[in-house]
Amino acid sequence: MTDEQTKGASAMTDKITINGVDYVPANSKPAGNRAVVVVDRGWIFAGDVTRENSRIVLTNALHVFKWESVGFAGMIADPKKAKADLRPIADVDMPAGAEVFCVPVKGDWGL
């Protein structure tokens, strides 16, 4: 190994960069409580999630109205690139049973 390779090997990180794109382990999870929440009847919201008393409350909420040119995973990865139409709304309070699934996202997602 060269000295530069040795330095890189000793400085372990949880991400690698290839062609300017950062990659992280599949099991890594964004810190914080922001998430995109898909609920019954096709509604999709994003916000800071609190779960209490069989309720889900989203603050700093957004309605994910639509997006273009990519699938759901692409919209989660980069809402701007996906041309997502994110509409700020009042806090959302829903029964926990309405949740279909939830995807944790970075704390500034959609803001």
C-alpha positions as CSV (number, residue, x, y, z in Angstrom):
1,M,0.0,0.0,0.0
2,T,1.1,3.5,-0.7
3,D,1.2,6.1,2.1
4,E,-1.9,7.7,0.7
5,Q,-3.8,4.4,0.7
6,T,-2.7,3.7,4.2
7,K,-3.9,7.1,5.4
8,G,-7.3,6.5,3.7
9,A,-7.6,3.0,5.2
10,S,-6.9,4.2,8.7
11,A,-9.5,7.0,8.4
12,M,-12.6,4.7,8.3
13,T,-15.8,6.3,7.3
14,D,-19.4,5.2,6.8
15,K,-19.6,6.6,3.3
16,I,-17.7,6.4,0.0
17,T,-17.8,8.9,-2.8
18,I,-17.8,7.8,-6.5
19,N,-18.0,10.4,-9.2
20,G,-19.2,13.0,-6.7
21,V,-22.0,10.9,-5.3
22,D,-21.9,9.8,-1.6
23,Y,-23.0,6.2,-0.8
24,V,-23.8,5.0,2.7
25,P,-24.5,1.5,4.0
26,A,-28.0,0.2,3.3
27,N,-28.7,-0.2,7.0
28,S,-27.9,3.5,7.8
29,K,-30.8,5.6,9.0
30,P,-31.0,9.4,8.9
31,A,-30.8,11.0,12.4
32,G,-33.8,12.8,13.7
33,N,-37.5,12.1,13.4
34,R,-38.4,13.5,9.9
35,A,-40.1,11.0,7.6
36,V,-42.3,10.5,4.5
37,V,-45.4,8.8,5.7
38,V,-47.7,7.0,3.2
39,V,-51.3,6.7,4.6
40,D,-54.4,4.9,3.5
41,R,-56.4,6.3,0.5
42,G,-53.1,7.3,-1.2
43,W,-52.1,10.3,0.8
44,I,-48.4,11.0,1.2
45,F,-47.1,13.4,3.8
46,A,-43.7,14.4,5.1
47,G,-42.9,15.9,8.5
48,D,-41.3,15.6,11.9
49,V,-43.0,12.5,13.4
50,T,-44.3,12.1,16.9
51,R,-46.1,8.9,17.9
52,E,-48.1,8.9,21.0
53,N,-51.4,7.4,22.3
54,S,-52.1,5.5,19.0
55,R,-51.8,8.8,17.0
56,I,-49.2,10.1,14.6
57,V,-48.6,13.8,14.5
58,L,-46.5,15.5,11.8
59,T,-45.2,18.9,12.4
60,N,-43.4,21.1,9.8
61,A,-45.7,19.1,7.5
62,L,-45.8,18.9,3.7
63,H,-48.3,17.2,1.4
64,V,-46.4,15.3,-1.3
65,F,-48.9,16.2,-4.0
66,K,-47.1,14.7,-7.0
67,W,-43.7,14.2,-8.6
68,E,-42.4,13.5,-12.1
69,S,-40.0,11.3,-14.1
70,V,-38.9,8.9,-11.3
71,G,-40.4,6.3,-9.0
72,F,-41.1,6.7,-5.3
73,A,-37.5,5.8,-4.3
74,G,-36.1,8.5,-6.7
75,M,-38.5,11.1,-5.2
76,I,-37.4,10.1,-1.6
77,A,-33.7,10.4,-2.7
78,D,-34.0,13.8,-4.3
79,P,-37.3,15.6,-4.3
80,K,-36.0,18.5,-6.3
81,K,-34.6,16.4,-9.1
82,A,-37.9,14.5,-9.1
83,K,-39.7,17.8,-9.5
84,A,-41.8,17.0,-6.5
85,D,-44.7,19.3,-5.8
86,L,-44.4,19.7,-2.0
87,R,-47.2,21.8,-0.4
88,P,-46.8,23.1,3.1
89,I,-49.7,22.3,5.3
90,A,-50.8,22.6,8.9
91,D,-49.7,19.9,11.3
92,V,-51.2,16.5,10.5
93,D,-52.8,14.4,13.2
94,M,-53.9,10.9,12.2
95,P,-54.7,7.6,13.8
96,A,-51.7,5.2,13.8
97,G,-53.8,2.6,12.0
98,A,-53.9,4.9,8.9
99,E,-50.2,4.5,8.2
100,V,-49.3,2.2,5.4
101,F,-45.5,2.7,5.7
102,C,-43.0,5.3,6.7
103,V,-39.6,6.2,5.2
104,P,-37.1,8.1,7.4
105,V,-35.4,11.0,5.6
106,K,-32.9,13.7,6.4
107,G,-34.0,16.4,8.8
108,D,-34.2,19.1,6.1
109,W,-36.1,16.9,3.5
110,G,-38.5,19.0,1.5
111,L,-37.8,22.2,3.4
